[in-house]
Amino acid sequence: MSSARSVPAQIPVRSELAENVSSADYPLSGESIVCFAGEDWWYHHPHSKNHILKRLAKHNRVLFVNSITLGLPSIGNPDFFHKIRRKLRSYLRWLRKAPEGLWVMTPINVPMYGSAAIRALNRLLLTVQLRLVMFLLNLRQPIVWVAIPTAADVVNSLGAKLLVYQVSDKYDVNEDSALSRAVIRDMDSRLKERAAVVMYSGRKLYEEAEIDHRYFLEQAVDYERFATLPSGTPADIAAIPRPVLGYVGAADWYTMDVALIEHVAKARPDWHWVFIGSKSNVVRLSAPNIHFLGSKPYADLPHYYQQIDVCVLPWVQDNAFTNYGSAIKVREYLATGKPVVISPLYEYLHTPGVRIYRSPDEFISLVEEALAYDTPWERQVRQDAVRHCTWDVRAREVASLFRRLLDGQDDSKPIPSRAGQADIQARLSESETGLVAVKTRPTLQSIRKILSDSSRETSHE
């Protein structure tokens, strides 16, 4: 995914974009989509927006705006300068077309939002750059998809026909930013007020939401990529003795249960911990059986899973931020069929095939059980839990939702904000035929009326 074409001096983009914007059999086609992501396309493993927008880009014009950040950590944080260097490298790319057909932009801004003056400067910087790029890429009256609260100051300047807000974390308890909680809450509340719908990517976030225009956008998985693991093992993990306890993803200082890892590594020296992904400089773990292999290309991950015996999620249990997490990696773990042992993450408390620990001793017991007694039947149960929750399905669901919102003045097709996910899927499937593009922009009031009516219809659930 690192290869991409830079934007030339004269950008012949209009003919290029016309290639992939018409598809009569897809719920959403020919639209312009601008997404303010909460991650960076160039150095993060794919999050939900990445997966979904790659698929929507086959039928629509898409601009993926790399994270404008929630602000930097304090200057005394060991990760401060690493984050600065990483973002500067992303700035140098500015605007490039990804191989998947969408455009990726890293707008230049000041990654600080604590003062009104800096926020005003950022609003000007972002508006000018985005309006220029939208003109060059022929993105008119876009659907604006926001997945980071700090975009609140700029979204009204883009001429959007539809604004949607995705909430994937408990933003105001994020410990990796020095930005005050009050500022984050203000931005978050403004976006919730303006958005036609608020899509929650976590069950706990969704269930605690107090707004009517909410929607549960469940996470998904590249099932086919992980379900059949390829032969051939990379040399760095092949050299590590078995059994291997594998963690795939960023090892952030506020998520990792360092004490548990140290305890287990000492109690079971024959078990080898393997961490695949970036590591915070705050996380200091050192033992002969603890191995950090660094970040790997997403396409290479199945080769690494081949050598993992038990997939683990050793997250701290008393952290508000992680308690609301929905960890896509757990779905990837399940898709491999490998045993899965995780901390009690609300999102997966009732997921078949997942072993959940609540103490270091229980972690050891569950890993021992998985190593000694795991069966082909259990492997099947784990894969079946996510077999049909693919990104293809989720992208089509989002496309249908957006189309429904654009056609929001049709009272016969309400969006069930409080329905169960199965009912949501059924209603979306029923609505995918007979849709026509609207000529006028739906009002926020009319959309909310539909959502409110739907809430009353499904409140008995």
N, C-alpha and C positions, 0 to 999 in steps of 0.2 A: 504494500500500500504506500510505500515511500516514493515510488515513481509517480511523477506528475508533470504536466506540461505547464511551464510558466506562461503568463499572459504576455503576448508580444506588444510592441509599441502601438501598432494598429490592431485592434482586437476584432477579428472577423467572427464574432460569436453568434450573430443572429441566425446565420444559416446552420451553424452547428447545433444550436439549441432547438431548431425546428425539427431536427431528426427524431427526437424522442418525446414529443409532447402530444401525440394523438394516439389514443387507444380506446376504441369504443367499448370494449368489453371489460375495462377496468373502472372501478367506482369513481376514481378521480384522475382526470387526464387533462392536459393542456393548461394547467394552472401554474402560477409562479409561487414558489415557496421559499421563504427566508427563515432559517432556523438559527436562533441564538442558543448554541449548545453550551452545556456545562463542562465540556471536555475539549481537548485539542485533537483534531483529526490526525495530526502528524506524530504525536508521541504517546497517546493513550490507547490501550486496547479498546476495541469498539464497544460503545455503550448503546443503549436502545435507539437513540436518535440516529447514530451512524448506521446501524443495521436497517432501520426502517426507511431512512431517506435514500439509501442506495437503491432500494426497491422502488420507491416513489419516483426517483429520477429517471426511471425507464419510461415514464409516462408524463412527467412534468418537468418544468425548469426549476432547478433547486440550487440555492445558495446556502452552504453550511458555514455559519460564522463561528469560528473557534472561540472558546471561552474568553470572555472579557474579564474573568475572575470575580471572586467575591472579595477581592482585596488580598494583599500579601500577609504572610505571618509577620510577627514582630522581627525587627532586624537582628535580635539576639537569637532567633531560632536557627538551629544548624542547617535547616533547609532553605533559608532565605536566599542566599546567593545562587544556589542550585536552581531554584525556581526562576530567578531573574535571567540566568543564562539560557535556560530552556525556552522561556518566552521570547527572548531576543532572537533565538534561532527561528522560532515560528514567525516572528515579525518579518524576517528577511524573505520569507516565502510570499507574504502578503496575499496575493490572489493567484491561485493555480487551479487547473482542471484536474480532478482525480480520474484515475482509470475507469472508475465506476460510472462516469458521465456527469457527475455533479461538480459544481465549482466550490472550492474551499477558500475562505478568506480569513486572515488574521488581522483585523483592524488595529491600527496603532492607537493606543490610548494610555492613560496614566492609571496603572492598576491600584488605585486608591480611591476610596469613596467616602471618606470620613468627613470632608468639609463640603459645604455647598458650592464654594468656588471651584474646587476640583471636579465636582459632579457636573457643574455647568460647562467646564472645559471639555470634559469627556463627552457630554451630550453634543457639543459642537463638533468635536473630532469624529465621533462615530457617525453622526448624521451626514456630514459632508462626504466621508468615505463611502458610506453605504449608498447614499443617493447616487454618487458617481458610478459605483459598481452596478447598481440596479439599472442605471441608464445604459451602461455598456453591455450588460447581459440581457437587456430587454425584459426586465422583471417589472411588470406593471400590476398595480393593485394586488400585491402578493397576499397569500396566507402567511401571517407571521406567527411562527411557533417559537415560544420563549421557554427556555429551560434553565434560566439563571436569573435570580431576582435583580441583579444590577443592570439588566436591560430595560428596567421600568422607565428610565428617564428618556429613552430614545424611541420606543415603539410607536408613539403617537406621531412621529415625524416621517413615517415611511409609506403613508397612503394605503394602509392595509385594508383589504376587504373583509378580513376575518382575523381575529387575534385569539390564539389558544395558548394556554399556559400549562406546562408540564412540571409537576412537583415530584422529584425523585428522592429527596432527602429532607431531613428536618434542618433547614438551612440556618435557622437562628441559633442552633447549638453546635454549629461547625467550629471545631477547635483549631482549624488550620488557617484561620484568618484573624487579623487583628481588628477587623471592622466590627463596630459595636452591634450588639443584638438589636438595639432599637432601630438602627438604620436598616438592617436586613428585614426586620418585621414590617417596617413602613413600605419598603419596596415590594415585598411579598404581598402585602394587603392591597396595594394599588393595582398590582397585576391581577389578583383574584377579582377585584372589583371590575376591571376593564374587560377581562377575557370572556369570550362567549362560553367557554367550557374550561374547567381545570382538570387536567388528566393526572391522576395520582398513580405512580408506578409501584407503590408499596401498599400492602393490605392495611398495615397499621395507620399509615398516613391517611388512606382513604376512609377508614372506619372512624377516625377521629375528626375528620373534616366537618365543619359546621356550615358549609355552603350547599345550596341546592344544586348549583350547576357543576357538579362533580362527576367524574367518570373514572372507573377503575381500568387503567391500562396495564394489564398484567405483563410482566417480563416474559421473555421467550428465549429460544436457543437455536443455534445452527445445528439442528439435530443430525443431519446427514454427515456433517463434518466430523462430529465426535462419536457417533454411534458405531462406526466401523473404523477401528484404529489401524493405521497403516503399518507395514513392516518397516524395519529400520529404525534404530535408536540413535539419537545424537550422542557424540562421544562424551560430552561433559556429564550427562546423566548416566550413561552406560557404565561409567567408571565408578559409580557410587554403589556400594553393597546394598542388597535387599535385606529386609523389606524397606520400602520407601514410603514415607508419609509426605504427600505432596500438597503444596499450597500454590495456587496460580492466581496472580494478581498483585496489586501494589501492597507492599508491607508498610502501611502508614503507622506512625507512632501512636495515634489515637485509636487505632483499631486492634492492633496486635496484642495478645495476652502474653507478654514477654515472660512473666513469672511462670505461667503454665508450660510454655515451651522449654524453659530452662529446667523445670522440675521433671518433665517427661524425658528430656534428653539425658538427664543424669540418672533417672530411675531405670530407663531402658536404653542403655548405650548401644545395643545392637540395632535399634531402630534409627533410620537415617531420615532427617528432615530435609526436604528440598523445597526451596522457595524460588518460584519462577515469576519474575516481575521486578519492578523498581522497588527500591528500599529507602525509606526515610533515613537520614543521617542520625536521627534521634534513636532509632532502633539499633541497639547494640547487643548482639547475640554472637557468642563465640564458643564453639565446642567441636570436637572432632567429628561429631555426627550431625552437625548443622551446616547446610550448604546453601549459599545464595548464588544462583546461576545468572541473575540479571534478567532484563526484559528480552523476550523472544518474539519474532514475528508471529502474528495471529495464525497464519497459515501453517506454522511449524508446531503449534501446540499439540495436535494429535500425536505427533511423534514422541513428545515428552510424556504424555499421558500413558503411553504404552509401557513405560518403566515404573509408573506409580502404582503402588499396591493399595493404599488407602488415601482417598482425597479428604483433606481436612480444612476446617475453617476455625482456627483458634483465635476468635475475636473476644475482646473483653466483654464482660456481661453487665457491667455497671456504667456503661457509656450511653448517654441519650442519643447521640448521633448514630451509633451502630445499631441500636435497638430498633431504629426505623428503617434500616437498610433492607434491600431486596436482593442483593448479591447475585448478579447474573451467573457468576462462576459456579454457584451451587447447581444451577440447571445444566451447565456444561459437565460438571461432575456426574450428575445423574445420567446424562446422555451417554457417557462412556460405559456405563454399567458398573463401574468400579464402586467398592464400598465407600460410603460417605459418612463422616463423623464431624458434626458441627456444634458450635455453641448454640444456645436456645434462641435462635433468631425467629422472631414472630412470624415472618413471612413463610417459614417452612416447618412450623410446629406440627402440622398435620399432613405433611407430604409423605406419601408412602415410600418406604425404603431408606429413609434418612435416620441415622442414629444420632441422638441428641444427648450431649453430656452437660452436667452442671457443676462438676468439680474435677480437679486433676485426676483423682483416683477413678472416677467414672469414665473419664476420657481414656485412661489406660485400659480399663476393663472392656470398653466398647471396641477399641482398636484390636485388642487381643481376640475378642469374639469375631471381628470381621476377618482377621487373618486366619483364624482356625476353622471357622464354621460357615463362611459365606458360601452360598449355593447358586447354581445357574438360575433357579427360580427367583431368588432375590435380585439377581442381576436384571432379570426380565421385568420385575416389578419396578425397579428404579428407572429403567429406560421407558417403560410404559407411562410413567408419571409425567414425562415431558415429550413423549413421542409426537403429539399433535400440537404442542405449543411452540410452533416454529416462527421464525421471523417473517416468513412468507405470509403466514396466517395473520400475524400481528400487523404487518404493513397493510394488508387488505382491510383489516378492521379499522385502522386509522384512516385509510382512504375513504371508507364508507362513512365514518364519523364526520370527517370534514365535508364530504358531499352532503350529508344530512344537515349539517350546520349551514352550509351555503344555501340549501333549499329549506331553510328553517321556518319559512312562513307557512309550511304545509302542516296543519294540525293533525293530519292523519298519520304522521310518521314521527311520533315523539321519541326523544332519546331517553332511554330508561336510566336515569342517573343512580337509582338505588337498587336496581335489579341485580340478581346474581349474574356471574359472568356467563353462565350457560345461556341464560335468557337474553343477555346482551348479544351473544353470538347469533342466537336464533333470530332475533329481531333484525339484526344487521343483514343477515342472509336474506331475509324476506324483503328487505328494502333495496336490495342491490339492482333490482330490475325496474324499468320504467322511470328512471330518474332523468330530469332535464336540467340544464344549466339555468341558473337564475339570471335575469337581466339587471336586477337591482340588488343593492347590498342589503342583507337582512339587518334589522335593527337589533341592538343588544336587548331591548325590552321584549321583542317578539321571540327571540331565542330563549331568553330566560323564562318566558311564559310557557314555552314548550317543555323545557326542562322541569319547571315547577309542576306542570300538569302530570308529567311522567312520574315525578316523585310521589304524588298523591296516589297514582294508579298502583304503584308497587310498594307502598308503605307497609302493607300487610306482611311483606316478606321479612 
